[in-house]
Amino acid sequence: MQVPRLERRRASLRHESLRRGSIVQPISKEVPWDIFDRLFLPVLYCHAIAIIFSAVLQVFEIQFAFSTFGIFILLSIATVTLTLFYHNLKVSASGKAVLVTGCENPLAWYLCKKLDEIGFSVFAGFKNVADNSDAELLTEECSARVRLVQIDASSDTQMQEAAKFIENNLPDGATGLWALLHCDHWNAIGELEWIPPAVLKKSLETNVAGTVRITQIFLPIIRRGKGRVVYLSSAMSKIYNPVRGIQTAINNAIESLALCLRSEMRRHGVHVIVVAAGEFASGTAWLDNEDLCEQAKLMWKNMNDSLRFEIVDEKYFEFTIRQLERYTKVTVDLTPAIHTLIDAVQKAFPLPRYTPITFEEKLKTLIADYMPYAVYDVIYN
């Protein structure tokens, strides 16, 4: 990869360091939670089986060479070995096609490039293909297996046309689409009373209705290929912060959709997977400084005088919006999120939910999930 050239190209658009994202960071704070998630229950079952087995032996007064702990260790070693073998099985990329939406953001852009390097045929979805420098650069950097598709999650017509195009251009021998990776999001930020109805409507139509509709349209092609649907979500679905209420609600809606769809698709052999990326990785993917400023101006302009007088003053409003700028300017290591999305596509037996997040974010989500809200509020608010 020609990193210096790409950095110059992206810097000329809006931001330095690949529009806030990078895959060349030497150190990553993300933890491989997928391995812990895969091993936790099997090891727990080993412990339970060891206790039950020892109890049965004691009841029948049967002598055994190993203690309960020894039985547990032996079972755990065998189980961990088999589980890791099962966990790391991968499918061949040859002859398999994937669709990645939202390729304007650096995470999806890099994901297309990596999938192409592995050998997948990639349909890269952009909201606007014509005169798009990111799209042109992607085709220059990748092989002929990468094809550009114009697809906007808020346009039913574009999604239908994209589905027909993809169905007619599948690799030789492919019965259907192997994977849909839906990375296209549009965020509405701000306290709930601040958000104009038009912005709220666009966010819900793009993120919720758009996600549902694009899934509906592509499911027949995916079902024929016994493929998978992968939704990019955020750890923010479990973390409650001011001015992120709409984003949190949308992420929860996507995860709930995935839970139901997973049950519906199980009999068809279709996997439904959620990748809940870290707070900064998802911010890098979905927040743009120019969009953030435009939304802020629109919110302030449309805010009625009584609300400004009663609740908000301009300094507080500006301070609150500026708190979100860190998501648009910080350089983020996208490698963990990209590797996890690739695993969701390539693993023979993927997990239903991946969380490529830091230890601090994992702790925060666990406290939000399993502790009383008062505890979370004292620690983080």
C-alpha positions as CSV (number, residue, x, y, z in Angstrom):
1,M,0.0,0.0,0.0
2,Q,1.3,3.4,-0.9
3,V,0.7,5.0,2.5
4,P,2.5,8.4,2.0
5,R,0.6,9.0,-1.3
6,L,-2.7,8.0,0.4
7,E,-2.1,10.3,3.3
8,R,-1.4,13.2,1.0
9,R,-4.6,12.4,-0.9
10,R,-6.8,12.2,2.1
11,A,-5.2,15.3,3.7
12,S,-6.1,17.3,0.7
13,L,-9.8,16.4,1.2
14,R,-10.4,17.4,4.8
15,H,-8.2,15.9,7.5
16,E,-4.7,14.8,8.1
17,S,-3.7,11.1,8.6
18,L,-6.3,9.5,6.3
19,R,-9.3,11.5,7.5
20,R,-8.7,10.6,11.2
21,G,-8.1,6.9,10.5
22,S,-5.0,4.9,10.1
23,I,-4.1,1.2,9.7
24,V,-0.4,1.8,10.2
25,Q,-0.5,2.5,14.0
26,P,2.2,0.3,15.7
27,I,0.3,-0.1,19.0
28,S,-3.3,-1.1,19.5
29,K,-5.2,-1.0,22.7
30,E,-8.0,-3.2,21.5
31,V,-8.3,-6.7,23.1
32,P,-9.2,-9.9,21.2
33,W,-12.5,-10.3,23.0
34,D,-13.8,-12.7,20.4
35,I,-11.5,-15.4,21.8
36,F,-12.6,-14.7,25.3
37,D,-16.3,-14.8,24.2
38,R,-15.7,-18.1,22.3
39,L,-13.9,-19.8,25.3
40,F,-15.8,-18.5,28.3
41,L,-18.8,-20.9,28.2
42,P,-16.9,-24.0,27.1
43,V,-14.4,-23.5,30.0
44,L,-17.3,-22.9,32.4
45,Y,-19.0,-26.1,31.2
46,C,-15.7,-28.0,31.8
47,H,-15.7,-26.7,35.4
48,A,-19.4,-27.9,35.9
49,I,-18.7,-31.3,34.3
50,A,-15.6,-31.8,36.5
51,I,-17.7,-31.1,39.7
52,I,-20.6,-33.4,38.6
53,F,-18.2,-36.2,37.5
54,S,-16.3,-36.0,40.9
55,A,-19.6,-36.0,42.8
56,V,-20.8,-39.1,40.9
57,L,-17.6,-40.9,41.6
58,Q,-17.9,-40.1,45.3
59,V,-21.5,-41.3,45.5
60,F,-20.5,-44.7,44.0
61,E,-17.2,-44.7,46.0
62,I,-15.2,-45.1,42.8
63,Q,-11.5,-44.3,43.0
64,F,-10.1,-42.0,40.3
65,A,-6.5,-40.9,39.7
66,F,-7.3,-37.2,39.3
67,S,-8.9,-34.7,41.7
68,T,-11.8,-32.4,40.7
69,F,-9.3,-29.7,39.8
70,G,-7.2,-32.2,37.7
71,I,-10.3,-33.3,35.8
72,F,-11.1,-29.6,35.2
73,I,-7.6,-28.9,33.8
74,L,-7.7,-31.9,31.5
75,L,-11.1,-31.1,30.1
76,S,-10.2,-27.4,29.7
77,I,-7.0,-28.2,27.7
78,A,-8.9,-30.5,25.4
79,T,-11.8,-28.1,25.1
80,V,-9.7,-25.0,24.5
81,T,-7.7,-26.8,21.8
82,L,-10.8,-28.0,19.9
83,T,-12.5,-24.6,20.3
84,L,-9.5,-22.6,19.0
85,F,-9.3,-25.0,16.0
86,Y,-13.0,-24.5,15.4
87,H,-12.7,-20.8,16.0
88,N,-9.9,-20.3,13.4
89,L,-11.5,-22.2,10.5
90,K,-11.9,-20.0,7.4
91,V,-13.7,-20.2,4.1
92,S,-12.0,-19.8,0.8
93,A,-12.3,-16.3,-0.7
94,S,-12.2,-17.6,-4.3
95,G,-15.4,-17.1,-6.2
96,K,-17.1,-15.2,-3.3
97,A,-18.5,-11.7,-3.7
98,V,-19.2,-9.2,-0.9
99,L,-20.9,-5.8,-0.8
100,V,-19.5,-3.0,1.4
101,T,-21.7,0.1,1.9
102,G,-20.6,3.5,3.1
103,C,-17.2,3.4,1.5
104,E,-16.8,7.2,1.9
105,N,-15.6,6.6,5.4
106,P,-12.0,5.4,5.9
107,L,-12.9,2.2,7.8
108,A,-15.1,0.9,4.9
109,W,-12.6,2.1,2.3
110,Y,-9.7,0.2,3.9
111,L,-12.0,-2.8,4.4
112,C,-12.6,-3.0,0.7
113,K,-8.9,-2.9,0.0
114,K,-8.1,-5.7,2.5
115,L,-10.9,-8.0,1.3
116,D,-9.6,-7.5,-2.2
117,E,-6.1,-8.5,-1.1
118,I,-7.5,-11.7,0.5
119,G,-9.2,-12.6,-2.8
120,F,-12.8,-11.7,-2.4
121,S,-14.7,-10.0,-5.3
122,V,-15.8,-6.7,-3.8
123,F,-18.6,-4.4,-4.7
124,A,-17.7,-1.0,-3.1
125,G,-20.8,1.1,-2.4
126,F,-20.5,4.9,-2.6
127,K,-23.3,7.4,-2.3
128,N,-21.9,9.2,-5.3
129,V,-19.5,7.4,-7.7
130,A,-19.2,10.1,-10.3
131,D,-16.3,12.5,-9.7
132,N,-15.5,10.8,-6.4
133,S,-11.8,11.0,-5.6
134,D,-12.0,8.3,-2.9
135,A,-13.7,5.9,-5.4
136,E,-11.1,6.6,-8.1
137,L,-8.3,6.0,-5.6
138,L,-9.8,2.8,-4.5
139,T,-9.9,1.4,-8.1
140,E,-6.3,2.5,-8.6
141,E,-5.1,0.8,-5.4
142,C,-7.1,-2.4,-5.9
143,S,-7.3,-5.2,-8.5
144,A,-10.1,-5.6,-11.1
145,R,-12.0,-7.7,-8.5
146,V,-13.2,-4.4,-6.9
147,R,-16.2,-2.8,-8.7
148,L,-17.9,0.5,-7.7
149,V,-21.6,0.6,-7.0
150,Q,-23.7,3.7,-6.4
151,I,-25.9,2.9,-3.4
152,D,-27.5,5.2,-0.9
153,A,-29.3,3.6,2.0
154,S,-31.9,6.4,1.8
155,S,-32.7,5.7,-1.8
156,D,-34.9,2.6,-2.6
157,T,-34.3,3.1,-6.3
158,Q,-30.5,3.0,-6.0
159,M,-30.6,-0.1,-3.7
160,Q,-32.8,-1.9,-6.2
161,E,-30.5,-1.0,-9.1
162,A,-27.4,-2.0,-7.2
163,A,-29.0,-5.4,-6.3
164,K,-29.7,-6.1,-10.0
165,F,-26.2,-5.0,-11.0
166,I,-24.6,-7.2,-8.4
167,E,-26.8,-10.2,-9.2
168,N,-25.7,-9.9,-12.9
169,N,-22.0,-9.5,-12.1
170,L,-21.4,-12.2,-9.5
171,P,-18.2,-14.2,-10.0
172,D,-18.4,-17.4,-12.1
173,G,-19.9,-20.2,-10.2
174,A,-21.3,-18.0,-7.4
175,T,-24.9,-18.8,-6.5
176,G,-25.4,-15.6,-4.6
177,L,-23.8,-12.8,-2.6
178,W,-21.5,-14.1,0.2
179,A,-21.8,-11.1,2.5
180,L,-23.4,-7.7,2.9
181,L,-21.3,-5.4,5.2
182,H,-23.5,-2.5,6.0
183,C,-21.2,0.4,7.1
184,D,-23.3,3.3,5.9
185,H,-24.6,5.5,8.7
186,W,-25.6,9.2,9.1
187,N,-25.5,10.6,12.6
188,A,-27.7,13.2,14.3
189,I,-25.9,14.6,17.3
190,G,-27.0,17.0,20.0
191,E,-29.4,17.0,23.0
192,L,-32.8,15.7,22.0
193,E,-34.5,19.1,22.3
194,W,-31.9,20.7,20.0
195,I,-32.3,18.3,17.0
196,P,-34.4,19.7,14.2
197,P,-37.2,17.4,12.9
198,A,-35.6,17.3,9.4
199,V,-32.3,16.1,10.8
200,L,-34.0,13.5,13.1
201,K,-36.1,12.2,10.1
202,K,-33.0,11.9,7.9
203,S,-31.1,10.0,10.6
204,L,-33.9,7.6,11.3
205,E,-34.6,7.0,7.6
206,T,-31.0,6.4,6.7
207,N,-29.9,4.4,9.7
208,V,-33.0,2.4,10.7
209,A,-35.3,2.3,7.7
210,G,-32.3,2.2,5.3
211,T,-30.7,-0.6,7.2
212,V,-34.0,-2.6,7.2
213,R,-34.6,-1.9,3.5
214,I,-31.1,-2.8,2.2
215,T,-31.3,-6.0,4.2
216,Q,-34.7,-6.8,2.6
217,I,-33.5,-6.2,-0.9
218,F,-30.3,-8.2,-0.6
219,L,-31.5,-11.1,1.5
220,P,-32.7,-13.2,-1.5
221,I,-29.2,-13.0,-3.1
222,I,-27.5,-13.7,0.2
223,R,-29.9,-16.6,1.0
224,R,-29.1,-18.3,-2.3
225,G,-25.4,-18.1,-1.5
226,K,-25.9,-19.2,2.2
227,G,-23.9,-16.1,3.0
228,R,-24.0,-13.6,5.9
229,V,-25.2,-10.1,6.9
230,V,-22.8,-8.0,8.8
231,Y,-23.9,-4.8,10.6
232,L,-21.3,-2.3,11.8
233,S,-22.6,-0.9,15.1
234,S,-20.9,0.8,18.0
235,A,-20.1,0.1,21.6
236,M,-22.1,3.3,22.2
237,S,-25.3,1.1,22.1
238,K,-24.4,0.1,25.6
239,I,-23.0,3.4,26.9
240,Y,-25.2,6.4,27.7
241,N,-23.8,9.8,27.1
242,P,-25.3,13.3,26.6
243,V,-25.8,14.5,23.0
244,R,-25.5,10.9,21.7
245,G,-29.1,9.8,22.4
246,I,-30.2,9.3,18.8
247,Q,-27.0,7.4,17.9
248,T,-27.4,5.1,20.9
249,A,-31.1,4.5,20.0
250,I,-30.2,3.7,16.4
251,N,-27.4,1.3,17.4
252,N,-29.7,-0.5,19.8
253,A,-32.3,-0.7,17.0
254,I,-29.7,-2.3,14.6
255,E,-28.7,-4.8,17.2
256,S,-32.3,-5.7,18.0
257,L,-32.9,-6.2,14.3
258,A,-29.9,-8.5,14.1
259,L,-31.1,-10.6,17.0
260,C,-34.5,-11.2,15.3
261,L,-33.1,-11.6,11.8
262,R,-30.6,-14.2,13.1
263,S,-33.4,-16.4,14.3
264,E,-35.3,-16.0,11.0
265,M,-32.2,-16.8,8.9
266,R,-30.9,-19.8,10.9
267,R,-32.9,-22.3,8.9
268,H,-31.5,-20.9,5.7
269,G,-27.9,-21.2,6.8
270,V,-27.4,-17.4,6.8
271,H,-25.3,-15.9,9.5
272,V,-26.3,-12.4,11.0
273,I,-23.4,-10.7,12.7
274,V,-23.0,-7.4,14.6
275,V,-19.5,-5.8,14.9
276,A,-19.8,-3.2,17.7
277,A,-16.7,-1.1,17.2
278,G,-15.0,1.1,19.7
279,E,-16.1,4.6,20.5
280,F,-13.4,6.4,18.5
281,A,-13.3,3.8,15.6
282,S,-17.1,4.2,15.0
283,G,-16.8,8.0,15.4
284,T,-14.0,8.0,12.8
285,A,-16.3,6.0,10.5
286,W,-19.5,8.0,11.0
287,L,-18.6,11.6,12.1
288,D,-17.2,14.2,9.7
289,N,-16.0,17.6,10.9
290,E,-17.8,19.4,8.0
291,D,-21.1,17.6,8.7
292,L,-20.7,18.3,12.4
293,C,-20.3,22.0,11.9
294,E,-23.3,22.1,9.4
295,Q,-25.5,20.2,11.9
296,A,-24.4,22.6,14.7
297,K,-25.3,25.7,12.6
298,L,-28.6,24.2,11.6
299,M,-29.5,23.2,15.2
300,W,-28.7,26.7,16.5
301,K,-30.5,28.4,13.7
302,N,-33.7,26.3,14.2
303,M,-33.8,26.4,17.9
304,N,-36.7,28.5,19.2
305,D,-36.0,31.5,21.4
306,S,-37.8,30.1,24.4
307,L,-35.5,27.0,24.4
308,R,-32.4,29.2,24.0
309,F,-33.5,31.4,26.9
310,E,-34.7,28.6,29.3
311,I,-32.1,25.8,28.7
312,V,-29.3,26.8,26.4
313,D,-26.9,29.6,26.1
314,E,-24.6,29.9,23.1
315,K,-21.4,29.2,25.1
316,Y,-22.8,26.0,26.6
317,F,-24.1,24.9,23.1
318,E,-20.7,25.5,21.5
319,F,-18.9,23.8,24.4
320,T,-21.1,20.7,24.0
321,I,-20.6,20.5,20.3
322,R,-16.9,20.9,20.6
323,Q,-16.7,17.9,22.8
324,L,-17.6,15.8,19.8
325,E,-14.8,17.2,17.7
326,R,-12.4,14.8,19.2
327,Y,-14.1,12.0,17.2
328,T,-13.4,13.8,14.0
329,K,-9.8,14.8,14.6
330,V,-8.1,12.1,16.6
331,T,-5.9,9.6,14.7
332,V,-7.4,6.2,15.3
333,D,-6.0,2.7,14.7
334,L,-8.7,1.1,12.5
335,T,-6.8,-2.2,12.3
336,P,-8.8,-4.1,15.1
337,A,-12.2,-3.1,13.6
338,I,-11.1,-4.0,10.1
339,H,-9.7,-7.4,11.2
340,T,-12.9,-8.1,13.0
341,L,-15.0,-7.3,10.0
342,I,-12.8,-9.5,7.9
343,D,-13.3,-12.3,10.5
344,A,-17.0,-11.8,10.3
345,V,-16.8,-12.4,6.6
346,Q,-14.2,-15.1,6.4
347,K,-14.6,-17.3,9.6
348,A,-16.4,-20.5,8.9
349,F,-18.2,-20.2,12.3
350,P,-18.5,-16.5,13.1
351,L,-19.6,-15.2,16.5
352,P,-23.0,-13.5,16.5
353,R,-21.4,-10.3,18.0
354,Y,-17.9,-9.0,18.0
355,T,-16.5,-6.1,20.1
356,P,-13.1,-4.8,18.9
357,I,-12.9,-2.3,21.8
358,T,-10.4,-1.4,24.5
359,F,-10.3,-2.7,28.0
360,E,-11.6,0.6,29.3
361,E,-14.6,0.5,26.8
362,K,-15.3,-3.1,27.7
363,L,-15.4,-2.3,31.4
364,K,-17.7,0.7,30.7
365,T,-20.1,-1.5,28.8
366,L,-20.1,-4.2,31.5
367,I,-20.9,-1.6,34.2
368,A,-23.6,-0.1,32.0
369,D,-25.1,-3.5,31.3
370,Y,-24.9,-5.3,34.7
371,M,-24.6,-2.7,37.4
372,P,-27.3,-0.3,38.7
373,Y,-27.5,2.9,36.8
374,A,-26.6,4.8,39.9
375,V,-23.2,3.1,39.9
376,Y,-22.5,4.0,36.3
377,D,-23.7,7.5,36.9
378,V,-21.3,8.0,39.9
379,I,-18.3,6.6,38.0
380,Y,-18.7,8.2,34.6
381,N,-21.0,11.2,35.0
